[in-house]
Amino acid sequence: MLSIPAFRKPFWLSHCSTIKVASATAGGQVAHWQGGVPPHHRIALVWAFLCAVVAMPASAADGWKPQQGLLMTRWSKDVTPDHAWSEYPRPQMTRERWQNLNGLWDYQISDRNDLSIPGTFTGKILVPFCIESPLSGVMKPLPPDQRLWYKRNFTTPPGWKGENILLHFGAVDWESAIFIDGHRLGTHRGGYDGFSFDITKKLNDGDSHTIVLTAWDPTEGEGVLRGKQNLHPGGCSYTAASGIWQTVWLEPVPASSIERMQAVPDLEKGILKLSIIARVTPRPLKIEVTVADHGRKVTTVSGTIGEELTPDNLKNLVDFFKARSAEISTELTIPIPDIKTWSPDSPFLYDLIVHLKDPAGNDLDTVASYVGMRSVKIGHDADGNTRLLLNGQPIMLPGALDQGYWPDGVYLAPSDEALRFDIEWAKKLGLNTLRKHVKIEPQRWYYWADRLGILVFQDLPTGDCGDPWTDVESSPAAADQWRAETAHIIEEKISHPSIVCWDVFNEAFGGFSYARNTSWVKSLDPSRLVNESSGFPFHGTGDVADGHGGIDFKDTKRITIISESGTASLGCAGHSWPHAWSYGAYDPKTGQEMDFLATYNKNRDTAVLPDITPESSLWLTRKVGDFFGQFLREAPKNGRSGLFYCQLVDVETECNGLISYDREVPKVDAHQVAEAIRTSMPKLIARTP
């Protein structure tokens, strides 16, 4: 038995030295672990005016401060250049040493066609917040004819000498080029997938170095995946997010190191399949994996990585080809006795520690991770209804649409605590599922989903990639960009137990080759459900039949869900954007629901969404409770498996959420909604073969 720490602490952390984080701003070492409405163009003009007039760029001489947005959240006050997303950004593959490069960077805006590094940088921007956000300190839109430049210096700790230095970007929207000490490093296209470079060979002599990144973001255009971003926000489209919008960080690794891992549980066989890809100096090496439960060792498995590198192969690779490194992989089968399964009610996570060792058994690299043992399949309940089987048992899916926008951070929550809040709010409501809407979150969001226990239907972001009326791609280049970014997104997120379904397209937004792409996504990840399109059109492929207006038929092969519905809400004066709208609202004159959208479309200048009151909050609470209660009570008869309220949180002028955009005003009594869900939940039994 291993000693169990007094608080919930990852097993690997109990058996290695304290994590050291090189602060990018203070220069010191700190220890940490924490585990349909058309666009409203008037609003777009107001937003552009505020950005241009209110948000004057801060210069280095004037210092830095966040801009005052239309709304700010409670977490804004804690954001400073010394404290901007200081948490370790990759919880599923952690190392002991890293350097956070978030903080103040110099910035400059130039013409799109200016490709030379600027001679001067005229302002400061707080990374990792996009330039359009108040928390960036700039809050300016970036038009397609402009280019954004970033620059900052960094110093590598003395202890990193002799190691390879990796530079990681969580996400940069959209097309970026990176320079180290004036040398062009490389480029990347895509706003949602992370990317990395080995910068070792580009570093000049000495410990002080300079990073320059330039980003061009057209937001709209063929092959540009953008989700709900729009150059003219309004209605159901929102502010664009350009440039760096996730953590930037450095990490030292040895010449032979682990590059990535993929964990796929198999409950029927009682095993975990762990795929490990390593970058090594060409030679076979040893892998050792330990699985632990709250500090107690469950099992340890050892294997060899690079068995195919026989003496003859090595002679060819090293002597003839002169290779100094090679990418090799292996898959370990790890038995897990007496498995504790992961579910929303019991989100149990095993800790993993993975050692890469030389032939003599000496450690070369060590990474830590975690895994949730769960299975996701299509099956049937005792009544013959098609259900999602979680760990072999049919489960109902009361959920909500989650867009992941913030008034002060736009595409990024102001802090890790804020990121966690939305999932906790969903859990308080009694929901067990969130549909993450055409946006990919930082990896820490999925960490919290894993740890707190929420099922995720993950939309894959789309743009102008195809024509859904003809099912034809916009261009080969657009299709290639969509597939490249999609494949990388799935590769990055494949080990998260919370994700149970990939939504390939959303409605008819840029979709193409639905049947072929659904099959392709399924081939990339056969361990999850795949939904060909959330809403429409439906071509009869995939594992999900999903309608936004309702699907009344049963399907023997697919679960049937409605992934957007509800859409009635309340105004929150002082906590909403100007000219907020909702589809339905409370009518204080009648005490009933009113069609606010019809009123809003008649005269948008004078239409005011009725504000929340105790009476209207009680009305909405009952409505939302009945919304889920009726769905759950009728599910055994009609076979529907999921219903998602639209939506979890207000977003900009779209005031359809169950809490205000700044997360300060709950519009419903969460306890009563949760109780309505709990008391209406049917007790489903899996049909035995």
C-alpha positions in Angstrom: 0.0 0.0 0.0 1.2 3.5 -0.8 0.6 6.3 1.6 -2.6 8.1 0.8 -2.3 11.9 1.0 -4.7 13.9 3.3 -6.4 15.6 0.3 -7.2 14.5 -3.2 -3.9 14.6 -4.9 -2.8 13.0 -8.1 -0.8 9.8 -7.4 2.1 11.0 -9.5 2.4 14.2 -7.6 2.9 12.4 -4.4 6.0 10.6 -5.9 7.9 13.3 -7.7 9.3 16.6 -6.7 7.3 19.8 -6.6 6.2 21.2 -9.9 8.2 24.2 -10.7 6.7 26.9 -13.0 9.0 29.5 -14.4 7.0 32.7 -14.1 7.1 34.7 -17.4 6.7 38.0 -15.7 8.2 37.8 -12.3 11.1 35.5 -13.4 10.8 33.4 -10.3 9.8 29.8 -9.6 6.4 29.1 -8.1 4.9 25.7 -7.2 1.4 24.9 -8.2 -1.1 22.2 -9.2 -4.8 22.8 -10.0 -6.1 20.1 -10.9 -33.9 32.7 -36.2 -32.7 36.2 -35.7 -30.8 38.0 -38.5 -27.6 39.9 -37.5 -28.6 43.2 -35.8 -26.3 45.6 -37.6 -27.1 48.5 -35.3 -25.5 46.5 -32.5 -22.5 45.8 -34.6 -22.0 49.5 -35.2 -22.4 50.3 -31.5 -19.8 47.7 -30.7 -17.4 48.9 -33.3 -17.8 52.5 -32.0 -17.2 51.4 -28.4 -14.1 49.5 -29.5 -12.7 52.4 -31.4 -13.5 55.2 -28.9 -13.3 53.6 -25.5 -10.5 51.1 -26.0 -7.4 53.2 -26.7 -4.3 51.0 -26.8 -2.1 51.1 -23.7 1.5 51.9 -24.3 4.4 50.5 -22.4 5.0 53.9 -20.8 1.3 54.3 -19.7 1.2 50.8 -18.2 -1.5 48.3 -18.8 -5.1 47.8 -17.5 -8.1 45.9 -18.8 -10.6 47.9 -20.8 -14.1 48.4 -19.4 -16.4 46.2 -21.5 -20.2 46.4 -21.8 -20.2 43.8 -19.0 -17.4 42.4 -16.8 -17.5 39.3 -14.6 -16.6 38.9 -11.0 -13.4 37.2 -12.0 -12.0 40.1 -14.0 -10.7 41.8 -10.9 -8.3 38.9 -10.3 -6.7 39.1 -13.8 -3.4 40.8 -13.8 -0.2 40.5 -16.0 1.3 38.4 -13.3 -1.8 36.2 -13.0 -3.3 35.4 -16.4 -4.1 31.7 -16.7 -1.2 30.5 -14.6 -2.5 26.9 -14.4 -0.8 24.0 -16.1 -2.6 24.0 -19.5 -2.4 20.3 -20.4 -3.8 18.2 -17.5 -3.8 14.9 -19.4 0.0 15.0 -19.9 1.8 16.9 -17.3 5.5 17.3 -16.7 7.4 18.6 -13.7 8.9 21.7 -15.4 7.4 24.3 -17.7 7.4 28.1 -18.3 4.3 30.1 -18.7 4.5 32.8 -21.3 1.2 34.4 -20.6 1.3 38.0 -19.5 2.1 41.2 -21.3 3.4 41.1 -24.9 4.2 44.0 -27.2 1.7 44.3 -30.0 1.4 46.1 -33.3 -1.2 46.2 -36.0 -0.1 46.5 -39.7 -1.5 46.0 -43.1 -2.2 42.4 -43.9 0.4 42.4 -46.7 3.2 43.6 -44.4 5.1 40.4 -43.8 8.2 41.9 -42.2 8.6 42.1 -38.4 7.7 45.6 -37.4 10.5 47.9 -36.2 8.4 49.2 -33.4 5.6 47.9 -31.2 3.3 50.5 -29.9 1.2 48.8 -27.2 0.8 46.1 -24.6 -1.6 43.2 -24.9 -2.4 40.6 -22.2 -1.9 37.1 -23.5 -3.9 34.8 -23.7 -6.9 37.0 -24.3 -7.9 37.8 -27.8 -7.4 41.4 -29.0 -11.2 42.0 -29.2 -11.7 41.3 -25.5 -11.6 43.8 -22.6 -9.2 41.7 -20.7 -6.6 42.0 -23.4 -6.3 45.6 -22.5 -6.9 46.5 -26.2 -10.5 45.6 -27.1 -10.2 46.4 -30.8 -11.6 44.5 -33.7 -9.1 43.1 -36.2 -10.5 43.6 -39.8 -9.5 41.1 -42.5 -7.2 43.7 -44.1 -5.1 44.0 -41.0 -2.4 41.8 -39.4 -1.7 41.5 -35.7 1.9 41.2 -34.4 3.0 40.0 -30.9 6.5 40.1 -29.4 8.0 39.2 -26.0 11.3 38.2 -24.6 11.9 35.1 -22.5 14.8 33.6 -20.5 15.3 29.9 -20.2 16.3 28.7 -16.8 19.9 27.4 -16.4 18.7 24.0 -15.6 17.2 23.6 -19.1 20.6 23.6 -20.8 21.2 20.6 -23.0 17.5 19.8 -23.3 15.2 20.3 -26.2 12.9 23.3 -25.8 9.3 23.0 -27.0 7.1 26.1 -27.6 3.4 25.4 -27.3 0.4 27.4 -28.4 -3.0 26.4 -27.1 -4.8 28.1 -29.9 -4.2 31.1 -32.3 -7.0 32.3 -34.6 -6.4 32.0 -37.5 -3.3 32.0 -39.7 -0.1 32.5 -37.8 3.7 32.6 -38.4 6.2 32.4 -35.6 9.8 33.7 -35.3 12.4 33.0 -32.7 15.3 35.4 -32.4 14.5 36.8 -35.9 14.5 33.3 -37.5 11.2 32.1 -39.1 10.1 29.0 -37.2 7.0 28.0 -39.1 3.3 28.6 -39.7 -0.1 27.2 -38.6 -3.6 27.5 -39.9 -6.6 26.9 -37.7 -8.2 28.6 -34.7 -9.1 25.7 -32.5 -6.3 23.2 -32.4 -3.1 23.5 -30.5 0.4 23.4 -32.1 4.0 23.1 -31.0 7.5 23.7 -32.3 10.9 22.4 -31.2 12.8 25.7 -31.0 16.1 24.3 -29.8 18.0 24.8 -33.0 16.6 28.3 -33.4 17.9 29.7 -30.1 20.8 32.0 -30.3 23.7 31.7 -27.8 22.7 33.0 -24.4 19.7 32.7 -22.3 17.6 35.6 -23.5 15.4 35.2 -26.6 12.6 36.9 -28.5 9.4 35.4 -29.8 7.4 37.2 -32.5 4.1 35.9 -33.7 1.9 37.4 -36.4 -1.7 36.5 -36.9 -4.1 37.2 -39.7 -7.8 36.4 -39.1 -10.3 36.8 -41.9 -13.0 35.3 -39.7 -15.1 34.6 -42.7 -14.1 32.8 -45.9 -13.6 29.4 -47.5 -12.1 26.9 -45.1 -12.0 29.3 -42.1 -13.5 27.5 -39.2 -15.1 30.1 -37.0 -18.2 28.7 -35.2 -20.4 31.7 -34.1 -17.7 34.4 -34.7 -18.9 37.2 -37.0 -17.4 40.5 -38.2 -20.8 42.0 -37.7 -22.0 40.5 -34.4 -25.7 40.5 -33.6 -28.6 38.1 -33.3 -27.2 34.5 -33.1 -23.7 35.6 -34.2 -21.1 37.0 -31.8 -17.8 38.9 -31.5 -14.9 37.5 -33.4 -11.8 36.3 -31.5 -8.4 37.0 -33.3 -4.9 36.1 -32.5 -3.7 34.2 -29.4 -6.6 33.1 -27.2 -5.1 30.2 -25.2 -2.0 29.7 -23.1 1.5 30.0 -24.6 4.1 28.0 -22.8 7.6 26.5 -22.9 8.7 23.1 -21.8 12.1 21.3 -21.7 12.2 17.7 -22.7 15.0 15.2 -23.1 16.2 14.0 -26.5 14.0 10.9 -26.0 10.6 12.0 -24.7 6.9 11.1 -24.8 5.0 13.2 -27.4 1.4 12.2 -26.9 -0.8 9.5 -25.4 -4.3 8.1 -26.1 -6.3 6.2 -23.5 -9.2 4.1 -24.6 -10.9 1.9 -21.9 -12.5 -1.5 -22.6 -14.8 -2.3 -19.8 -15.9 -5.7 -21.3 -12.3 -6.9 -21.2 -11.4 -5.1 -18.0 -8.5 -3.3 -19.6 -7.2 0.1 -20.6 -5.6 0.5 -24.0 -2.9 3.1 -23.8 -1.2 4.2 -27.0 2.1 6.1 -26.5 4.0 8.0 -29.2 7.5 9.0 -28.4 10.2 11.0 -30.1 13.5 9.2 -29.4 17.1 9.0 -30.4 16.8 5.9 -32.6 16.8 2.9 -30.3 14.3 0.6 -28.5 13.3 1.9 -25.1 11.3 0.7 -22.1 7.9 2.0 -21.0 6.5 1.6 -17.5 2.9 2.7 -16.6 1.5 2.8 -13.1 -2.2 3.1 -12.4 -3.3 4.4 -9.0 -6.5 5.0 -7.0 -6.1 7.9 -4.5 -2.4 7.1 -4.0 -2.9 3.3 -3.9 -1.1 1.5 -6.6 -3.6 -0.6 -8.7 -1.3 -2.0 -11.3 2.0 -1.5 -13.0 2.7 -2.6 -16.6 6.0 -2.5 -18.5 6.7 -2.9 -22.2 9.1 -2.0 -24.9 8.7 0.9 -27.4 10.5 0.6 -30.7 10.7 -3.2 -31.0 10.6 -2.8 -34.7 14.0 -1.0 -34.5 16.0 -4.1 -35.1 19.8 -3.9 -35.5 19.4 -4.0 -39.3 16.7 -1.3 -39.2 18.8 0.9 -36.9 21.8 0.5 -39.2 19.8 1.7 -42.1 18.1 4.5 -40.1 21.2 5.8 -38.3 24.2 4.9 -40.5 22.7 5.4 -43.9 19.8 7.8 -43.4 21.7 9.7 -40.6 18.6 10.1 -38.5 19.1 11.7 -35.2 15.6 11.1 -33.9 12.6 9.0 -34.8 8.9 8.8 -33.9 7.9 5.4 -32.6 4.8 4.1 -30.9 3.4 1.3 -28.9 0.1 0.2 -27.3 0.0 -1.2 -23.9 -2.8 -3.3 -22.6 -3.3 -2.5 -18.9 -5.6 -4.8 -16.8 -7.6 -2.8 -14.3 -9.0 -5.2 -11.5 -12.3 -4.3 -9.8 -12.9 -1.4 -12.2 -14.4 1.8 -10.7 -16.3 3.3 -13.6 -16.7 7.0 -14.5 -20.1 8.5 -14.8 -21.8 11.9 -14.1 -23.0 10.6 -10.8 -19.6 9.1 -9.9 -16.8 10.8 -12.0 -14.0 8.6 -10.7 -10.6 9.2 -12.3 -7.6 6.9 -12.0 -4.2 8.5 -11.9 -1.5 7.4 -14.4 2.3 7.9 -14.3 4.3 6.9 -17.4 8.0 6.5 -17.4 10.2 6.3 -20.6 13.4 4.5 -19.7 16.6 3.6 -21.4 17.6 -0.1 -21.8 19.3 -0.1 -18.4 16.1 1.1 -16.7 17.1 4.7 -16.1 14.3 7.3 -16.4 14.5 9.5 -19.5 11.1 11.1 -19.4 8.2 11.1 -17.0 4.6 12.3 -17.6 1.5 12.0 -15.6 -2.1 11.7 -16.6 -5.5 10.4 -15.6 -8.2 8.2 -17.1 -11.9 7.6 -16.6 -13.0 4.0 -17.2 -16.3 4.2 -19.1 -17.9 2.7 -22.2 -20.2 4.5 -24.7 -22.3 2.4 -27.0 -25.7 2.3 -28.8 -28.1 -0.2 -27.3 -31.7 -0.7 -26.3 -33.7 -0.5 -23.1 -36.2 -3.1 -22.0 -38.9 -1.4 -23.9 -37.0 -1.6 -27.2 -36.1 2.1 -27.3 -32.6 2.9 -28.7 -30.5 4.4 -26.0 -27.0 5.6 -25.3 -25.5 2.9 -23.0 -23.0 4.4 -20.5 -21.1 1.6 -18.9 -23.7 -0.8 -20.3 -26.7 1.0 -18.8 -29.2 3.2 -20.7 -29.0 6.8 -19.7 -31.3 9.8 -20.4 -29.7 13.1 -21.4 -31.2 16.2 -20.0 -28.8 18.9 -21.1 -28.2 22.4 -22.3 -26.5 24.2 -25.2 -23.2 25.7 -24.0 -21.5 28.4 -26.2 -18.5 29.2 -24.0 -18.6 33.0 -24.5 -17.6 35.6 -21.9 -18.3 39.4 -21.9 -14.8 40.2 -20.7 -12.7 37.4 -22.3 -14.9 36.8 -25.4 -13.6 33.3 -26.4 -11.7 32.6 -23.2 -13.0 32.6 -19.6 -11.2 35.1 -17.4 -9.8 32.4 -15.2 -9.8 28.7 -14.5 -12.2 29.3 -11.7 -14.6 30.9 -14.1 -14.2 28.1 -16.6 -15.2 25.6 -13.9 -18.2 27.7 -12.9 -20.3 27.0 -16.0 -20.0 23.2 -15.5 -20.9 23.6 -11.8 -23.9 25.7 -12.8 -25.1 22.9 -15.2 -24.7 20.4 -12.4 -26.7 22.5 -10.0 -29.5 22.5 -12.5 -29.5 18.7 -12.5 -28.2 18.4 -16.0 -25.9 15.6 -16.9 -25.0 16.7 -20.5 -23.7 19.8 -22.2 -23.6 20.4 -26.0 -20.4 22.5 -26.6 -21.6 24.6 -29.5 -19.3 24.9 -32.5 -16.4 25.8 -30.3 -13.4 23.9 -28.8 -12.4 24.9 -25.3 -9.0 24.9 -23.7 -8.0 21.5 -22.4 -8.7 22.6 -18.8 -12.4 22.9 -19.6 -12.5 19.2 -20.5 -10.4 18.4 -17.4 -13.2 20.0 -15.2 -15.9 18.2 -17.2 -14.0 14.9 -16.5 -13.5 15.7 -12.8 -16.9 17.2 -12.0 -18.8 14.7 -14.2 -20.7 16.0 -17.2 -21.3 14.3 -20.5 -20.3 16.4 -23.5 -21.7 16.4 -27.0 -18.8 18.2 -28.8 -19.6 20.1 -31.9 -16.8 20.3 -34.4 -16.3 23.9 -35.5 -17.4 24.8 -39.1 -17.2 27.7 -41.5 -17.8 28.2 -45.2 -16.5 24.8 -46.1 -19.4 23.5 -48.1 -22.9 23.9 -49.6 -25.5 21.8 -47.7 -28.1 22.1 -50.5 -25.8 20.3 -52.9 -23.6 18.4 -50.3 -20.6 19.7 -52.2 -17.4 21.2 -50.6 -16.7 24.8 -51.3 -13.3 23.9 -52.6 -10.7 21.2 -52.2 -8.6 23.5 -50.0 -11.6 24.3 -47.8 -12.4 20.6 -47.3 -8.7 19.8 -46.6 -8.5 22.6 -43.9 -11.7 21.3 -42.3 -10.4 17.7 -42.2 -6.9 18.7 -41.0 -8.2 20.8 -38.1 -10.9 18.2 -37.2 -8.5 15.4 -37.1 -6.2 17.3 -34.8 -9.0 18.3 -32.5 -10.1 14.7 -32.1 -6.6 13.6 -31.6 -6.1 16.2 -28.8 -9.4 15.4 -27.0 -9.8 11.6 -27.5 -8.8 10.6 -24.0 -11.4 12.7 -22.2 -14.1 10.4 -20.7 -16.6 13.3 -20.6 -16.8 13.5 -24.4 -19.3 10.9 -25.5 -20.3 12.3 -29.0 -18.8 14.2 -31.9 -21.3 16.5 -33.7 -19.8 16.7 -37.2 -21.8 19.7 -38.4 -24.3 22.1 -37.0 -27.5 22.5 -39.0 -26.6 23.6 -42.5 -23.7 25.8 -41.6 -21.0 25.0 -44.1 -21.6 21.3 -44.1 -20.6 19.0 -47.0 -20.3 15.3 -47.8 -22.2 14.5 -44.6 -22.3 10.7 -45.0 -18.6 10.4 -46.0 -17.4 12.8 -43.3 -19.5 11.1 -40.6 -17.9 7.7 -41.5 -14.5 9.3 -41.5 -15.0 10.8 -38.0 -16.2 7.4 -36.8 -13.1 5.8 -38.2 -10.9 8.3 -36.3 -12.7 7.6 -33.0 -14.9 4.4 -32.9 -15.1 4.7 -29.1 -17.8 7.4 -29.2 -21.1 8.3 -30.9 -21.0 10.4 -34.0 -23.8 12.8 -34.9 -23.8 13.7 -38.6 -25.5 17.0 -38.1 -27.0 18.8 -35.1 -30.5 19.8 -36.3 -30.6 19.3 -40.0 -30.2 18.1 -42.7 -30.5 14.4 -41.8 -29.0 11.9 -44.3 -29.6 8.8 -42.2 -26.0 8.2 -41.1 -24.2 8.2 -37.8 -25.4 7.2 -34.3 -27.8 10.1 -33.6 -31.0 11.4 -35.1 -31.1 15.0 -34.0 -33.7 17.7 -34.7 -34.0 21.2 -33.5 -37.7 21.3 -34.4 -38.3 17.8 -33.0 -38.0 14.3 -34.5 -41.2 12.3 -33.8 -40.0 8.9 -35.1 -38.2 6.1 -33.4 -35.0 4.8 -34.9 -33.8 1.3 -34.2 -30.1 2.2 -34.9 -29.8 5.7 -33.5 -30.7 7.6 -30.4 -33.1 10.5 -31.0 -32.5 13.8 -29.4 -33.4 17.5 -29.7 -30.1 19.3 -29.1 -31.7 22.8 -29.1 -35.1 23.7 -27.7 -36.8 25.8 -25.1 -35.6 29.3 -25.9 -37.5 31.4 -23.4 -35.8 33.6 -20.9 -35.8 36.8 -18.9 -34.0 40.1 -19.1 -31.5 41.1 -16.5 -31.1 44.9 -16.3 -27.5 45.8 -15.6 -26.3 42.3 -16.4 -27.3 42.2 -20.1 -26.0 43.8 -23.2 -28.1 46.6 -24.8 -31.0 45.6 -27.0 -31.0 42.1 -25.6 -33.6 39.8 -27.1 -35.1 36.4 -26.5 -37.5 34.2 -28.5 -40.0 33.9 -25.7 -40.4 35.9 -22.5 -42.6 36.5 -19.5 -45.5 38.9 -20.0 -46.0 40.7 -16.7 -49.5 41.8 -17.9 -50.9 38.3 -18.4 -48.4 36.1 -16.4 -48.0 34.0 -19.5 -45.4 33.6 -22.2 -45.1 36.2 -24.9 -43.5 36.0 -28.3 -40.9 38.6 -27.7 -39.1 38.0 -30.9 -42.2 39.2 -32.9 -42.2 42.4 -30.8 -38.5 42.8 -31.2 -38.6 42.4 -35.0 -41.3 45.1 -35.3 -39.3 47.8 -33.5 -35.9 46.9 -32.2 -35.2 50.4 -31.0 -38.0 50.4 -28.4 -38.5 46.7 -27.6 -37.3 46.0 -24.1 -37.0 42.4 -22.8 -39.1 42.2 -19.5 -36.7 42.2 -16.6 -36.5 39.4 -14.0 -38.7 39.6 -11.0 -39.6 37.1 -8.3 -42.8 36.3 -10.3 -41.1 35.9 -13.7 -38.3 33.8 -12.1 -40.9 31.5 -10.6 -42.6 31.2 -14.0 -39.4 30.4 -15.8 -38.4 27.9 -13.1 -41.7 26.0 -13.6 -41.4 26.2 -17.3 -37.8 24.8 -17.4 -38.8 22.2 -14.8 -41.8 21.1 -16.9 -39.6 21.2 -20.1 -37.4 18.5 -18.7 -40.0 16.8 -16.6 -42.3 16.2 -19.6 -39.5 15.0 -21.7 -38.4 12.4 -19.1 -41.9 11.2 -18.3 -42.7 10.6 -22.0 -39.3 9.1 -22.9 -40.2 5.5 -22.2 -43.1 5.8 -24.7 -41.7 8.0 -27.5 -38.1 6.7 -27.2 -36.4 10.1 -27.1 -33.1 10.1 -25.3 -32.0 13.7 -25.0 -33.4 17.2 -24.8 -31.1 20.3 -24.5 -32.3 23.6 -23.3 -31.2 26.6 -25.4 -29.2 27.7 -23.6 -27.1 27.6 -20.4 -25.8 31.2 -20.4 -26.8 34.4 -22.1 -24.4 35.4 -25.0 -24.1 39.0 -26.0 -27.5 40.3 -27.2 -28.9 36.7 -27.2 -30.7 36.6 -23.9 -31.9 33.0 -23.9 -29.8 31.7 -21.0 -30.7 30.3 -17.6 -28.2 32.7 -16.0 -27.0 36.2 -17.1 -24.1 36.7 -19.4 -21.9 37.9 -16.5 -22.9 34.8 -14.5 -24.3 37.0 -11.7 -28.1 36.6 -12.0 -29.6 33.0 -12.0 -32.9 33.3 -13.7 -34.3 30.1 -12.3 -34.2 28.3 -9.0 -31.6 25.6 -9.8 -32.7 23.4 -6.9 -36.3 23.2 -8.2 -35.2 22.5 -11.8 -32.9 19.7 -10.5 -35.7 18.3 -8.4 -38.1 18.2 -11.4 -35.4 16.3 -13.3 -34.7 13.9 -10.5 -38.3 13.0 -9.8 -39.2 12.6 -13.5 -36.1 10.5 -14.4 -37.3 7.1 -15.7 -35.6 4.0 -14.4 -34.4 2.4 -17.6 -33.2 -1.2 -17.8 -30.9 -2.4 -20.5 -32.3 -5.1 -22.8 -30.3 -8.2 -22.4 -29.1 -10.0 -25.6 
